[in-house]
Amino acid sequence: ATAKLGVVGGTVYFTAKEGLWGNSKETNDAYKRLKSKTLDEWLPASVDMKPSTSKKLVSKPLMQKKEETPAVKSQQPSQYNACVNTVFKTLADLPETVPVKVNSVVTYFKNLG
């Protein structure tokens, strides 16, 4: 639970710092800044992004194409629609859920101290 709170808190802090929660101009500027950076610019130098070539970890070629499963392929449109509906329902519910979640986080940290 503490790790989840840390991730959520860090995400909220980062997005607020970048201006994502500001007015439309600040949000547009934040989007342009975020889009203009590469992954190497975001990650610290200590993170190694090179793929591993160890034979113990990679038993098959990395670029091998997987066979498509007809049963899964036929379900993709309905699964996509369900995902889109869930995303938009979540976005629509944000004005009600964010204050409740923020209050629970504040209460959690007050109880720690």
C-alpha positions in Angstrom: 0.0 0.0 0.0 2.9 2.4 0.8 4.5 1.8 -2.6 1.2 2.5 -4.3 0.8 5.7 -2.4 4.3 6.7 -3.4 3.7 6.0 -7.0 0.4 8.0 -7.0 2.0 10.8 -5.0 5.0 11.0 -7.3 2.7 10.9 -10.4 0.5 13.7 -9.0 3.6 15.8 -8.0 5.3 15.3 -11.3 2.2 16.1 -13.4 1.5 19.2 -11.2 5.2 20.3 -11.5 5.0 19.9 -15.3 1.9 22.0 -15.5 -0.6 19.3 -16.5 -3.2 20.5 -14.0 -3.0 24.2 -15.0 -5.0 26.2 -17.5 -5.2 25.1 -21.1 -2.1 27.0 -22.1 0.0 25.4 -19.3 -1.4 22.0 -20.2 -0.6 22.5 -23.9 3.0 23.6 -23.0 3.4 20.6 -20.7 2.3 18.3 -23.5 4.8 19.8 -25.9 7.6 19.5 -23.4 6.7 15.9 -22.6 6.4 15.0 -26.2 9.7 16.6 -27.2 11.8 14.5 -24.8 13.1 11.1 -25.5 13.1 8.2 -23.0 16.8 8.6 -22.4 16.3 12.2 -21.3 13.7 11.1 -18.7 15.5 8.2 -17.2 18.5 8.6 -15.0 21.9 7.6 -16.4 22.0 4.6 -14.0 19.2 2.9 -15.8 20.5 0.5 -18.5 18.1 0.3 -21.4 20.1 -2.1 -23.5 18.3 -5.4 -24.1 19.8 -8.4 -22.5 21.5 -10.9 -24.9 22.2 -13.6 -22.3 21.2 -17.0 -23.6 19.8 -17.8 -20.2 17.2 -15.0 -20.5 16.5 -15.1 -24.2 15.7 -18.5 -25.5 14.1 -17.5 -28.8 14.9 -14.7 -31.3 13.4 -11.4 -30.0 11.8 -10.6 -33.4 10.0 -13.9 -33.9 6.4 -13.3 -35.0 3.7 -14.9 -32.9 0.8 -16.7 -34.5 -2.5 -15.0 -34.2 -5.2 -16.7 -32.3 -8.5 -16.5 -34.1 -10.6 -16.6 -30.9 -8.7 -13.7 -29.4 -8.8 -11.7 -32.6 -12.6 -11.9 -32.8 -12.9 -10.5 -29.3 -10.7 -7.5 -29.8 -13.3 -5.0 -30.9 -15.6 -5.7 -27.9 -12.6 -5.6 -25.5 -11.4 -2.3 -27.1 -14.9 -0.8 -26.7 -15.1 -2.0 -23.1 -11.7 -0.4 -22.4 -12.7 2.9 -24.0 -16.0 2.9 -22.0 -14.0 2.2 -18.8 -11.5 5.0 -19.5 -14.3 7.6 -20.2 -16.4 6.5 -17.2 -13.3 6.9 -15.0 -12.6 10.4 -16.5 -16.3 11.3 -16.0 -16.1 10.2 -12.3 -12.9 12.0 -11.5 -14.6 15.1 -10.0 -16.2 12.9 -7.4 -13.5 10.4 -6.8 -10.4 12.6 -6.7 -11.4 14.5 -3.5 -12.3 11.3 -1.8 -9.0 9.7 -2.7 -7.0 12.8 -1.7 -8.8 12.9 1.6 -7.9 9.2 2.3 -4.3 9.9 1.4 -4.2 12.9 3.7 -5.8 10.9 6.5 -3.3 8.1 6.0 -0.4 10.5 6.4 -1.9 12.2 9.4 -2.3 8.9 11.1 1.4 8.0 10.4 2.5 11.1 12.4 
